[in-house]
Amino acid sequence: MTSSDQSEPVLTVTGGPPAGPPGVLAACDGSDGSLWALDRAMTEAELFGLPLYVMAVVNPSPVGYPPGMAELVRESVEQLVESMADGLRRSVATVQRARPLPYEGEPALHVVLGNVIEVLLASAVTQHTLVLGTRGNGGFNRLLLGSVSTAAVHHAACPVLVVPPPATR
């Protein structure tokens, strides 16, 4: 089966962690690091015969909303969620095209609203493995690990696999 023969992955927009049996949870924000991690997560899910959950977390409001802004904020959040959903679909398709053998499973895609670190840590409680890139779209290039991967390594309730960038020659 080629990646073009596969149907589009299931996408869920939810307020909580993926439901289902323990599996491999890949955090994906569309960055190069998250794509490398997604590729590795696909390999891990196949290796262990586990479900693959691919999650993007949207933090629509780091602070509260001013009065009267609820409708505007709701519309903005809906657009942000749809943008992240499209990004997740493109990320899976990009990684599938780059793999020597496409991932044969059915990844479940999740866009979850909330604080990235809190959502990933809560989601990791029920998972076999959490897979992350070393840095996402946060922009702190001087750090070896991003704040999300650092928090996951120190606080996740399941094993965490932090995927470094591929070696360049």
C-alpha positions as CSV (number, residue, x, y, z in Angstrom):
1,M,0.0,0.0,0.0
2,T,1.4,3.4,-0.9
3,S,0.6,6.6,1.1
4,S,-1.6,7.8,-1.8
5,D,-3.8,4.7,-1.3
6,Q,-4.4,5.5,2.4
7,S,-7.5,7.4,3.5
8,E,-7.1,10.6,5.4
9,P,-6.3,10.1,9.1
10,V,-9.1,10.6,11.6
11,L,-9.0,14.1,13.2
12,T,-10.5,15.0,16.6
13,V,-10.7,18.4,18.1
14,T,-11.0,17.8,21.9
15,G,-10.4,19.3,25.2
16,G,-8.6,16.3,26.6
17,P,-6.1,13.5,25.9
18,P,-6.7,10.9,23.2
19,A,-9.1,8.2,24.2
20,G,-8.2,4.6,23.5
21,P,-5.6,2.0,24.4
22,P,-2.1,3.1,25.4
23,G,0.0,4.0,22.3
24,V,2.7,6.2,21.0
25,L,1.8,9.9,21.4
26,A,3.7,12.3,19.0
27,A,3.6,16.0,19.7
28,C,3.5,17.9,16.4
29,D,3.6,21.6,15.8
30,G,4.7,21.5,12.2
31,S,8.4,22.4,13.0
32,D,11.2,20.3,11.5
33,G,11.9,18.9,15.0
34,S,8.3,17.7,15.3
35,L,8.4,16.1,11.9
36,W,11.5,14.1,12.8
37,A,9.8,13.1,16.0
38,L,6.6,12.1,14.1
39,D,8.7,9.9,11.8
40,R,10.3,8.2,14.8
41,A,6.9,7.8,16.5
42,M,5.6,6.0,13.4
43,T,8.5,3.6,13.6
44,E,7.9,3.1,17.3
45,A,4.2,2.4,16.9
46,E,4.9,-0.1,14.1
47,L,7.7,-1.8,16.1
48,F,5.6,-2.3,19.2
49,G,2.2,-2.8,17.4
50,L,0.7,0.2,19.2
51,P,-1.8,2.9,18.1
52,L,-0.3,6.2,17.0
53,Y,-1.8,9.4,18.3
54,V,-0.5,12.7,16.8
55,M,-1.4,15.8,18.8
56,A,-1.2,19.5,18.2
57,V,-1.9,21.7,21.2
58,V,-3.4,25.1,20.7
59,N,-3.1,27.6,23.5
60,P,-5.7,30.2,22.4
61,S,-5.2,32.5,25.4
62,P,-2.2,32.7,27.7
63,V,-4.2,35.3,29.7
64,G,-7.9,36.0,30.2
65,Y,-10.1,37.8,27.7
66,P,-11.3,41.4,28.1
67,P,-15.1,41.8,28.5
68,G,-17.0,41.9,25.3
69,M,-14.4,40.0,23.3
70,A,-15.9,36.5,23.7
71,E,-17.4,36.3,20.1
72,L,-14.2,37.6,18.4
73,V,-12.1,35.2,20.5
74,R,-14.4,32.3,19.7
75,E,-14.0,33.0,15.9
76,S,-10.3,33.4,16.2
77,V,-9.9,30.1,18.2
78,E,-12.0,28.3,15.6
79,Q,-9.7,29.6,12.8
80,L,-6.6,28.7,14.8
81,V,-7.9,25.2,15.5
82,E,-8.7,24.6,11.8
83,S,-5.3,25.9,10.8
84,M,-3.6,23.5,13.3
85,A,-5.8,20.7,12.0
86,D,-4.7,21.4,8.4
87,G,-1.1,21.6,9.6
88,L,-1.4,18.2,11.3
89,R,-2.8,16.6,8.1
90,R,0.1,18.2,6.1
91,S,2.7,17.1,8.6
92,V,1.5,13.4,8.5
93,A,1.4,13.5,4.6
94,T,4.9,15.1,4.5
95,V,6.4,12.5,6.8
96,Q,4.6,9.6,5.0
97,R,6.1,10.8,1.6
98,A,9.6,11.0,3.1
99,R,9.6,7.5,4.7
100,P,11.2,4.7,2.7
101,L,8.1,2.5,3.6
102,P,5.0,4.4,4.6
103,Y,3.5,4.0,8.0
104,E,0.8,1.3,7.6
105,G,-1.3,2.1,10.6
106,E,-4.1,4.7,11.0
107,P,-2.8,7.6,12.9
108,A,-5.4,9.4,15.1
109,L,-4.9,13.2,14.8
110,H,-5.9,15.4,17.8
111,V,-6.0,19.2,18.2
112,V,-6.4,20.0,21.8
113,L,-7.0,23.4,23.4
114,G,-4.9,24.3,26.4
115,N,-1.4,24.9,27.7
116,V,1.0,22.8,25.7
117,I,3.0,21.4,28.6
118,E,-0.1,20.7,30.8
119,V,-1.9,19.0,28.0
120,L,1.0,16.8,27.0
121,L,1.8,15.8,30.6
122,A,-1.9,14.9,31.2
123,S,-2.1,13.0,27.9
124,A,1.2,11.1,28.7
125,V,-0.4,9.5,31.8
126,T,-2.3,7.0,29.6
127,Q,0.4,6.4,26.9
128,H,3.1,3.9,26.3
129,T,5.6,6.5,25.0
130,L,5.6,10.3,24.4
131,V,7.7,11.3,21.4
132,L,8.9,14.9,20.9
133,G,11.4,16.9,18.9
134,T,14.2,18.8,20.7
135,R,12.7,22.1,19.8
136,G,9.5,23.3,18.3
137,N,8.3,26.6,17.1
138,G,9.1,28.4,20.3
139,G,12.2,30.1,19.0
140,F,14.7,29.6,21.8
141,N,17.5,28.3,19.5
142,R,20.2,28.7,22.1
143,L,18.7,25.9,24.2
144,L,19.6,22.3,23.7
145,L,16.1,21.2,24.6
146,G,13.0,23.3,24.3
147,S,10.8,24.1,27.3
148,V,8.2,21.5,26.3
149,S,10.7,18.6,25.9
150,T,12.5,19.6,29.1
151,A,9.2,19.6,31.0
152,A,8.2,16.2,29.5
153,V,11.5,14.6,30.3
154,H,11.3,15.7,33.9
155,H,7.6,15.2,34.6
156,A,5.9,12.8,32.1
157,A,4.3,9.7,33.6
158,C,5.4,7.5,30.7
159,P,8.8,7.1,28.9
160,V,9.7,10.1,26.8
161,L,11.7,9.8,23.5
162,V,13.3,13.1,22.5
163,V,14.3,13.0,18.9
164,P,17.3,15.1,17.9
165,P,17.8,16.5,14.4
166,P,19.3,14.1,11.9
167,A,23.1,14.2,11.6
168,T,24.3,16.3,8.7
169,R,27.4,15.5,6.8
